[in-house]
Amino acid sequence: MLSLTSKSITDYQTCARLYDYRYNDKLYESVGIREMAVDRFEDTMKRVVTFFFYKKQGGNVPSYSALLNRWERLWFPKGTDALDIATEQHSSLYKNNASYTTEASSALLNFYERFAEDEGEPFMVDEKFIVPLNDDIKLSGSFDLVLRYRSQSTFVIFKWFARGKRPAMSHFNTDFAIAKHAFEYKTQAKFSYRKLYGLYDLASVKPGFTLVNVTEEDINALNFWANAIREDEVYPSRRGLTPYCNVCPFDAECKAWNGWLKRQATND
């Protein structure tokens, strides 16, 4: 059975050859220092807010100071002292650990003020899922956060984002189509609650919640692309035709690729 994630589907949408190199061939790819820092920042922010909701789920709401302490323990290498931090603040790097911490402090304050008194009950916190899309394809991912509002008979399904400038909301269509399919698969027989989906931007200039209307067309698109991946025999190159080509880690392999006749050979 083919196993897909939101990332693998969007990679295929970007370029089928990229998908083949990354998920079938599993080729090594290098990651730049700047991208690694952005990934680590978002991962650390998610771990801190996940800690907050795990504690809240147990009836204990952490303070803002507790969130900052959690951030520092996760973010700074063991053994880092005040002198190390002060020295690094004068670094000429694009961003350093100290500047990321300043950004995190502001972001966590906004987060704390939004959720400390919120009446929503943590229903799912960073909960992994694997659900069938059809007989041949399964989807995997995780629910970052699901809050249950009993008085409103409503679930709110959150996706966290903490990567600086936010892309257009259409960038997240596959994420939310999968989230809707998975959540309804898991809960439809148990709850008749209204379900709202949204992106929560933790760390941009304008942080906060953006409601997402997940339509039937989004689900249809998910099915279309998932089935296209399953049926593809060639995984054609789009080299030079998409903006991603400028940063693709597999440019050398793609330049040498010549598999245009693969489907014809298979049929013959």
SULMOQUI-V947537 format. One record per backbone hydrogen bond with DSSP energy under -0.5 kcal/mol. NH is the residue of the N-H (numbers start at 1). CO is the residue of the C=O. E is the energy in kcal/mol with one decimal. If there is no record, write none. Layout:
nh-><NH & NH>
co-><CO & CO>
e-><E & E>
//
This chain:
nh-><2 & 4 & 4 & 9 & 10 & 11 & 12 & 13 & 14 & 15 & 17 & 19 & 20 & 21 & 22 & 23 & 24 & 24 & 25 & 27 & 36 & 37 & 38 & 39 & 40 & 41 & 42 & 43 & 44 & 45 & 46 & 47 & 48 & 49 & 50 & 51 & 52 & 53 & 54 & 55 & 56 & 57 & 58 & 59 & 60 & 61 & 62 & 67 & 68 & 69 & 70 & 71 & 72 & 73 & 74 & 75 & 76 & 80 & 85 & 86 & 87 & 88 & 89 & 90 & 91 & 100 & 101 & 102 & 103 & 104 & 105 & 106 & 107 & 108 & 109 & 110 & 111 & 112 & 113 & 114 & 115 & 116 & 118 & 121 & 123 & 123 & 124 & 126 & 127 & 128 & 129 & 131 & 133 & 134 & 138 & 139 & 140 & 141 & 143 & 144 & 144 & 145 & 146 & 147 & 148 & 149 & 149 & 150 & 152 & 153 & 153 & 154 & 155 & 156 & 157 & 157 & 158 & 158 & 159 & 161 & 171 & 172 & 173 & 176 & 177 & 178 & 179 & 180 & 181 & 182 & 183 & 184 & 185 & 186 & 187 & 188 & 190 & 191 & 194 & 196 & 197 & 198 & 199 & 200 & 201 & 201 & 202 & 202 & 203 & 207 & 208 & 210 & 212 & 214 & 215 & 219 & 220 & 221 & 222 & 223 & 224 & 225 & 226 & 227 & 228 & 229 & 230 & 231 & 232 & 241 & 245 & 246 & 247 & 248 & 251 & 254 & 255 & 256 & 257 & 257 & 262 & 265 & 266 & 267 & 268>
co-><136 & 2 & 138 & 5 & 6 & 7 & 8 & 9 & 10 & 11 & 236 & 15 & 16 & 17 & 18 & 19 & 19 & 20 & 20 & 21 & 32 & 33 & 34 & 35 & 36 & 37 & 38 & 39 & 40 & 41 & 42 & 43 & 44 & 45 & 46 & 47 & 48 & 49 & 50 & 51 & 52 & 53 & 54 & 56 & 55 & 59 & 60 & 63 & 64 & 65 & 66 & 67 & 68 & 69 & 70 & 71 & 72 & 77 & 81 & 82 & 83 & 84 & 85 & 87 & 88 & 96 & 97 & 98 & 99 & 100 & 101 & 102 & 103 & 104 & 105 & 106 & 107 & 108 & 109 & 110 & 111 & 112 & 115 & 148 & 121 & 146 & 146 & 144 & 143 & 126 & 141 & 139 & 137 & 137 & 2 & 131 & 4 & 129 & 127 & 142 & 158 & 158 & 124 & 156 & 121 & 147 & 154 & 148 & 149 & 149 & 150 & 149 & 194 & 147 & 155 & 196 & 145 & 156 & 198 & 200 & 168 & 169 & 170 & 172 & 173 & 174 & 175 & 176 & 177 & 178 & 179 & 180 & 181 & 182 & 183 & 184 & 187 & 187 & 153 & 155 & 212 & 157 & 210 & 159 & 199 & 208 & 161 & 200 & 161 & 204 & 201 & 199 & 197 & 212 & 213 & 215 & 216 & 217 & 218 & 219 & 220 & 221 & 222 & 223 & 224 & 225 & 226 & 227 & 228 & 238 & 242 & 243 & 244 & 244 & 248 & 250 & 251 & 252 & 253 & 254 & 259 & 261 & 262 & 263 & 264>
e-><-2.3 & -0.5 & -2.5 & -2.1 & -2.5 & -2.2 & -1.9 & -2.3 & -1.9 & -2.6 & -1.1 & -1.9 & -2.2 & -2.4 & -2.5 & -3.0 & -0.7 & -1.2 & -3.0 & -2.5 & -2.4 & -2.1 & -2.0 & -2.6 & -2.5 & -2.5 & -2.3 & -2.6 & -2.5 & -2.5 & -2.4 & -2.0 & -2.1 & -2.4 & -2.1 & -2.0 & -2.0 & -2.0 & -2.3 & -2.3 & -2.3 & -2.3 & -1.1 & -1.7 & -2.4 & -0.5 & -0.7 & -1.6 & -2.2 & -2.5 & -2.2 & -2.5 & -2.5 & -2.2 & -1.9 & -3.1 & -1.9 & -2.0 & -1.9 & -2.5 & -2.6 & -2.2 & -1.4 & -1.3 & -2.3 & -2.3 & -1.7 & -2.0 & -1.9 & -2.6 & -2.5 & -1.6 & -2.2 & -3.0 & -1.5 & -2.0 & -2.2 & -2.8 & -2.5 & -1.5 & -2.2 & -2.5 & -0.8 & -2.7 & -0.5 & -3.3 & -1.5 & -2.0 & -1.7 & -0.6 & -2.5 & -2.6 & -3.0 & -1.6 & -2.9 & -3.4 & -2.3 & -1.9 & -2.8 & -0.8 & -0.6 & -1.1 & -2.5 & -2.4 & -2.7 & -0.5 & -3.2 & -0.8 & -0.8 & -0.6 & -1.0 & -1.9 & -2.9 & -2.5 & -0.5 & -3.4 & -3.3 & -0.6 & -1.7 & -1.8 & -2.0 & -1.9 & -1.5 & -2.2 & -2.2 & -2.5 & -2.3 & -2.6 & -2.3 & -2.9 & -2.7 & -2.4 & -1.9 & -1.9 & -1.9 & -2.1 & -1.9 & -2.3 & -2.7 & -2.8 & -0.6 & -2.2 & -2.2 & -3.1 & -0.7 & -2.8 & -3.1 & -0.7 & -0.6 & -0.6 & -2.0 & -2.7 & -3.4 & -0.9 & -0.8 & -1.5 & -2.5 & -2.5 & -2.1 & -2.3 & -2.4 & -2.6 & -2.3 & -2.3 & -2.1 & -2.0 & -1.9 & -2.1 & -1.2 & -2.6 & -1.4 & -1.6 & -2.0 & -0.9 & -0.9 & -2.6 & -2.4 & -1.3 & -0.6 & -0.8 & -1.6 & -2.7 & -2.2 & -2.4 & -2.2>
//
